[in-house]
């Protein structure tokens, strides 16, 4: 058997996949038979190998039970920082999405009814160690073959596990239904009578595997923060990710899994990756030097955040807590203080973007800007949220207690309020900040 095919000449395959070819179909089948005679204990899958996106891939189908047996799911956790997310293949489990998949399978597959599932995308190559088993892909092709797709057989050795790139929620619900004692044997048997289509990408780069997941998710929304983290084909996403990755403070306190710009009040994180991207996008779109590229326009952002962390009391306190595991300071307690801290919300990141641009436009030192911002009272109210009365006077009392600086940010209901993160409201806040604490800088400029 040879392994030289023109279409594969420039394709890098992971070290744990061995490619063999034969131009004789009988030879291909006899090779499978020979391995069977020798007591091959792995799995054999028939399918089609092909080149797509400069990677060798293989598509096949397998019974649902076999799919569970030969694959694995590697999830990050809710509220993980960027390091936690990028070290794992899959997003955190979304209860709502899991429930929808489960109910669909129970009503259809488990009931013996018609149903359809999208293909699963697996990976073999990421996260493997030197001693990990080597899979063999045998192709029905010859050295003069001008095509880029071939009939083939994948020999997956015992112990090899395919890593789930896309389909983790479907896989986890199928596995749970097959093992759950509350599901009847008849329902389990109905589910087992089905097979699923599978694509296997032979890729050793985790970053590229994450990009595959982001690409799959463009047809079905995944959390915006995870798109920003994974989809580095987008330059603003890449700048945002590099900013967080290279900054110890941001790496600790940026949630790379959140769906929204704002986090829950008790979150141990400060901002989401969506908020970081919002910062980068505003800087790029409003920078005075239109000739600069996106990297040039964001030059100095890391030093700017370092200055903010040194000077703003709430950020300095969290930086100290980051370095001291015994510290009792929490993000949640600071975020909730006196009705909420504007700096520790998505709107705070929007304001910081405008401050960074002001430094660029007026040649203001980052430390000077941060020291000016540190003189502001970033809390929303003159009192604690718990001090506000319930009932018909709630909205009136909130209006009385809110600091004038932030009054326009509040959207007040009958029993609660929220803080706007809109660009227009961020502009309004920035104009007030300039008038209150930057007048001397403005005059000098």
N, C-alpha and C positions, 0 to 999 in steps of 0.2 A: 504493500500500500504506500502511496505517495501522499504528500501533503502540500504540494505546490499548485495553487490555483491562482490565476491572474487577479481575480477580484479580491483575494485575501492577501495579496502581496504587501499592501500598505496598512493592513488592519492589525492592531495590537490586541492580542488575546491574553487574558490573565494567565499567570503561571500554572493555575490549577485546572486549566482546560487543555486537553490534548486533541488536536485535530488530525484525523486520518482521512484519506480519500481512496476510492477505488472506482475504476470505470467499468467494472463488471458486477452486475447485480447479484449473481450467484456467489461471487466472492464476498460481497457485503453480507449476505444472509449466512454464509458458512462461517464468517467471523463471529456473528451472533451465536450461531450454534456451537462453535468451538468454546466460547466463553461459558455457555450454558452447561456444556459437557464437563467443563472444569469446575463446576460448582460456583459460578459467579453469584455472589450474594447481594448485589446491588439491584437497581431498577433499570429497566430498558424501556425507552420511550421512542416511538416512531413519529416522525414529523417532517418539518421542512426547516432547513437552515437557510439563512439569508443575511445579506448585508443591509443595514439601515443606520443612518447617522454615524457612519464610520465605525460601527461596532458589529461584531458577529452576533446574531441572535438566532433563537430556535423557537418555533411555535409547535405546540402539540396539544393533546387533550388527555385528561386522566380522570378516573373516578374521584368523587369528592373526598372519600376517605383516604385515597392515595395522595391527593393534594395536601391534605392535612399532615400526613405522615412524613412527607419529604420536604416540607416548608417550615418556616418559622417567622415570627413577628417580633420586631425589635423596636418598641415604642419609646419615645421621650415622654416626660411627665408634664402635666399641666403646670404652667408658670415656670418651666425650665428657662434658664438663661440661654444665651446663644451657644455656649460650650455644650450644655446638656442636649440641645436640639441637634447640633451638627454631629454629635457622636452616635446618634441613633438613626435608623433608617426611616421610621414611621412617625407620624404625628401622634399626639396623645389621643386617647379614645374620646370620641364625641358622643355622649350619652344619647342625644337626640337622633343622630345618624345611626347609631347602633340599634336603637329601638325601631327605627323605620325598616332597616334591613331585616331584623329579626321577625317583625310582624309580617313582612312580605314573604319570607321563606316559610313561616308557619302556615300562612294562608294558601300558599301555592305548592312549593316543593314538598313540604311535609304532608300535604293533603293529596299528593299525586296529581296536582293540576298543572296546567301549562305555566311556564315561567321562563325568564331569561336573565342571565347575569352577564355583565361585561367581563371581558377577559382579565385574568389575573396577570400582573406583571411581576416576575421574580428576577432575582439577580444571583449570579454565581461568580464570585471573584472578590467582592468587598468584604473586608474584615477577616479574611482567611489567614491562617498561620502556615508556617512552613510544613508542619506535619498534617495539615488538612488534606483530605482525600482528593485525588485528581480525577476529574470526570473526562470521559472520552467521547468525542463527537465524530462519528464516521459518516462521510458524505459520499453519495453516489455521483461522482464527477471525475473529470480528467484534466490533465494539465493544459489542454488546449481549449478548455471550456470557457466560453465567453459570457456565460450568464452570471447572475449574482444571487441565485436561489437554487437550492438543491435538495432532493429527498435525502433524508438522513436518519440516523439512529443515535440517540443520546444514551450513553451508559453512565448512570449516576451511581457511584460506589456507595456501599453501605456506610452510613454515618454522615453522608453529605446532606446538608440542609440548604434549600433554596431560600434566600432572604427576600421577604416581601417588599417590593417597591410600591406597588399600587394594588389595593384590594384588601388592606389589613382589616377593615371593618367587616367586609364580607367573610374573610377567612375566620376571624374570631367568633362571629356569630354561628357559622357552620360548625366549627369545633365545639362550641358550647351546646348547640342543639344535639350533636351526636353523643355528648357525654352527660347531658343534664338528666337527672333522675325524674324530673317533672315532665319530660317529653316521653310519650308512649313509644313502645317498641315499633308499633306500626308506623308512627310518624318518622322515626329514625330510619326504618327500612325504606320508606318512600324517598327520603332525602338521599340515602346511600345509592339508590338506583340511578342517580344522575351523575353526569360527568361535567367537567368545566374545561374551557379552553384556557391555555396558559402560554404566555410569552416569557422566555428566559433571555435576559440580556447578559452577555459575558463581559463584565466590566469590573475593573479593580479599583476605580476611583470612587470614593464615597461621595465626593462633591458632584461628580457626574451622575451618580445614582440619585442624589437629591434633586438634580436638575430634571431627571426623568420624572420624578414624582411631581415636581412643580409643573412640568409640561402636561402630565396626565390631569392635574388638577385644574387646568385652564378650562376644561369642559364642565367641571363641577367644582364649585367654589371651595377652597380650603382657607383656613384663617389667613388674613392679610399679613400678619406678622411672619407666618411661616413661608408665605410666598416671597416676602422680602428677604428672608434668610436663605431660602433655597434657590430662588430664580435669579442667579447672578448674571444671567445673560442680559438682564436689564441693568444698565450702568448705575442708575441711582440706587437700585437694590445693592449692587456690589459695593458702592461707596458707603452705604449705610452699614452693611455687614462688616466691612473693614474697619470702620470707625468704632463700632462696638467691640469687635474682636481685639483690637489693639489697645483699648482703654480698659484698665482693670476695674474702674468704678462702673462704667457702662456694662461691661461683661457680667458684673455681679447683679446689677439692678435693672436690666432691660429684659422684659418678658418676650421671648421669641415665639410664643405660641398663641398669643392673644388675638381675638377676632376684631377687637375694637381699638380705637386710639386710646381711650381711657380704660384703666384697670379697675377692678373692684376695690372698695375702700380699704379692705383688710389685706390686700395683696402685699406680699413682702417685696415685690418689685416696685419700681417707680414709674417707668414708662414702658410702652410697648415698642416693638420694632416698627409698627405702623407709624408711631409718633416720630421715631428717628427718621424714617423715610420722609415724613411730612416736613421735618426740619431741612433735610437735604434738598428736597424738591423746591421749597421756598427760596433757599439760598441760590440754587441754580437758576431759577426763573426770574429772580429779581436782582441779581448781582449787577453792579454798575458797569463792569467790564464785560461787555457782550462778546468780546473776541476770545476770552478765556474758555477753555473746555471745562467740563464738569469737575474734573479733578482739580484744575487750577482755581475754580471758584470756591471750592471747599477746602483749599489749602489753609491750614491753621486751625481747623475745627477742633482737633484734639487738644491743642493748647488752650483754646477758648473754654472747653469744658473743664479742663484742669483748673483754670482760674475760677470758674463758677464753683467748683467743689471746694476750693480753698476758702472762698469768701462768703458764700451764702450759708448761713448758720445751719439750716436744715440739711443741706447737702454735706457740709462738713461733719455734722453729727452722724450721718449715715456712712460716711467714709471711715470715721473712727470705729463705728460698729462693724464695718466690713473687716477691719483688721483685728478686732477684738471679739472673739466668739462669745465671751462672757457678757458682752454689753446688753443692757436691757432696752436700748433704743430700737424701735421697730419702725418700718416704713408706714405701717397702718396707723400707729399712734400719731405720727407727725402729719400724715395726710388728713386725719380727721380733726386735728386741733383747731379749735375756734371755727367750726363750720367747714373747714377744708383748706388745704394749702394749694394755692394756684400753681406754684412752681412744680408741685409734685403730680401734676395732671397733664393731659395732652395739650391744653392751652398754654401751659408753662413752656413746653417745648416750642410751640409756635412763637411765643414771645422771645425766647432765646434766639430763634432764627433771625428775628428782626434786629435783635441786639448785635448779633454777629455781623450782619450786613452794615449796621451803623458804624461798627469799628472799621470795616473795610472802606466805607465811603468817606469817613472823617479821620482816618488814620489814628484811631483811638486804641490805646494799649488794652489788651484783654483784661489785665489785672485792674486797671482803672475802671473799666466798664463793670466788672464783677463787683468791685467794692461799692460802686454806685447802686447797683441792683440790690446789694446786701442791706442797704438802708431802708428798703421798702418793707412794709408789713404785707407779707404774701397771704396772710389768712383772710378768709372771706368775711367773717363776722366779728363783732365785738364780744360775742358770747359763745358758749359751747352749743352745739346743735341740740343737745339734750335739754338746754334751758328754754328752748322755743316752746310756746304753748300750743297744745293741740286745739283743733276746733276752728270756728269761723274767723278768728283773728290771726291765724297762722301766717297767711301771706302778708298781712300788714306788718306783723312783728318782724318777719324776715327783712322786709324793706327798710324797717327802722334800724335793724342791727347790722346790715351789710355795710362794709367800707365803701365810700364813694368811688374809690379807684376801681372796684370790681363790680359795681352795681349792675352795669350793663351786661355782664356775663351771665347773670342769674336768670334762669327760666323758672318761675315760681308757680307751683300748683297749689291745690287746696291743702295738701298735707306733706308735700315734699318739694324740693327744688333740685335742679340740675345745673351744671356749669357748661356753657356753650364752648365749643372748640372751633367755631367757624373762623374762616380767614378774616371776615369783616370784623368780628368781635376782637380778634387778636390785633388787628390794625388799630381799633379803638383803644384797646388797653395800652398799646405801645405809644400812642400819642399822649395819653395821660402820664405814662412813665417818663417820657421825654420832658414834659412840662414840669414834672415834680422833682426829678432827681438829675436830669441831664442838662439843665439850662445853662450851667457854667461851661460845660463842654461845648454846647451848641454855639455859645457866644464866642468861645475861643476859636472854634472852627470857622 
